[in-house]
Amino acid sequence: MKTYTDLDIFHAVVDAGTFTGAARQLGITHSAISKRIAHLEQRLGAQLLIRSTRRMRLSEAGQLYASETRELQERLRNVEQEIAEGSGALKGRIRLSCSNALGKLQVMPLLMRFMERYPEVIVDLTLTDAVVDLVHEGIDLAIRSTAKPEPGLIARRLATNQRVICASPEYLARHGTPRSVADLAEHVSLILNLPGGFNAWGLTSQPEMRCGFLSNSLETLHAACLGGRGVACLPYYLIADDLASGRLIPLLGDIRGDGADTSIFLVRPEASILPRRVRMLMDALIAGFDAEEAQRT
């Protein structure tokens, strides 16, 4: 049976909101929880939890103790996990965030190889084209396409994210092929309805275009572009096969500016202790992207 510290029990009560919920979460009795909290309060010489028959809340001292010890508890858990991992097989959970298309096409094959090598590691992958707050969501690592990673994160560049302005042959047959940046003003754009710099196409002066479709997913922009709905600027990794087969036609490639392409970064929150399983996954992702870059050059 696992031994819990007073700090573990206190935070379990805070998170659960009740002694009963904490007891259920930890697998110990309600009375054991009550005794340990009483012992902690006696040792600190302050009441941490104000209890009534119907509800429980933190006292002022309890709020201070909870806020100041949360990070300490997490660091202690990481140190213990690091020691345990260092003496045995790699195991534990890794939470990873990535955009939908990039995750499915480039990251997932690398994860499959990693999980085959380390079967006791559980990868918890969240695919979303929105920018996730890593600290708030408790994410260990994220893979992002951006010109510049946001401050407060540790970033490692993985690869160039080449982007291509393109349209389907059917769309161009109906609306004509733009030969200059100014020509785009007569065309329909397909854009991402999320904050960020994705909708900047790397043109010296991007004209205002009529919007034909918006989505929070690159994959649906891709589908709309294939369906002849308009002009889009999409990652090369997503449309390489379409360009090769002629299903999509590249446009204005010779006049795009320095901001045309972004980079793919591996980012993580700052942490004093980085579990070995996370470090090993980082190494696997870096090696995998390096191999992909080498194949393209």
C-alpha positions, 0 to 999 in steps of 0.5 A, a space after each residue: 500500500 502506498 504511503 502518503 505524506 501529509 502534503 499529499 493528503 492535504 492537496 488531495 482534500 483541496 482538489 477533491 473538495 471533501 474528505 470523502 472525495 480525498 479518501 476515495 481518491 487515495 484509497 484510505 479511510 475518511 478517519 485517516 484523512 481527518 487524523 492526518 489533516 489534524 496532525 498537519 494543522 497541529 504541527 503548523 499551529 494554524 487551521 488550514 481547513 474550515 469545516 462545517 456539516 455541509 461544506 469545507 473551505 480553505 482558511 487564509 493560512 490554508 490558501 497560503 499553504 496550498 499555493 506555496 506548496 503546490 509546486 513543491 509537491 510537483 517537484 517532489 513527485 518528479 524527483 521520486 519519478 526520476 529516481 524510480 525511472 533511473 533504476 528500472 524500465 522507462 514508464 509513466 505518462 507523457 502529455 503531448 499537444 500537437 496540431 491535427 494534421 502535423 500530429 497525424 502525418 508526421 508525429 504519430 509515426 514517431 510516437 508509434 516507434 517510441 511506444 513500441 520501444 518503451 511499452 510501459 510509457 503511456 503517451 497522452 496525445 491531444 490534437 488541436 490547431 488551437 494554441 494550448 496553455 501548457 502550464 495550465 493544462 499540465 502538458 509536458 511537451 508540444 509541437 508547434 508551427 510558428 515563426 517565434 515560440 511564445 515567451 516562457 517556454 523552452 523551445 527546440 527547432 525541429 524543422 522548416 515548415 514550408 508553406 505553399 499558396 495553392 488552389 485546385 485546377 477547377 478553381 483556377 479554371 473558373 477564376 483565372 490564375 493569379 500572376 502577381 500579389 495584386 491579382 489575389 485581390 480578385 480571388 477567394 481566400 480560405 483561412 484559419 479562424 484562430 489567433 496567430 500568424 498562420 493567415 500571413 502568407 509571407 507576401 510583401 503586401 498581402 491584399 484583402 481577399 474575399 473570404 470563402 471559408 473559415 475553419 479551426 482546422 487545417 485539414 478542413 481548409 485542405 479539403 475546401 481547397 481541393 474542392 475548389 472553394 478558393 486559394 489557401 496557404 497550406 503546409 507542404 507536408 499536408 499537400 505534397 502528394 496533391 502537388 505531385 499529382 496535380 490536384 493542387 497547383 502552387 501559386 506565386 512561389 517566386 515572389 514570396 517574402 522572408 516570412 513565407 515559411 515558419 518553423 516546427 518547434 518542440 516546446 515545453 514549460 520551464 521545469 527544474 526536473 525533467 523526467 527521463 521518459 520526457 527527455 527520451 521522447 524529446 530525443 526520439 522526436 528530434 531524431 525523427 524530424 532530423 531524419 525527415 529533413 535529411 531526406 528532403 535535402 
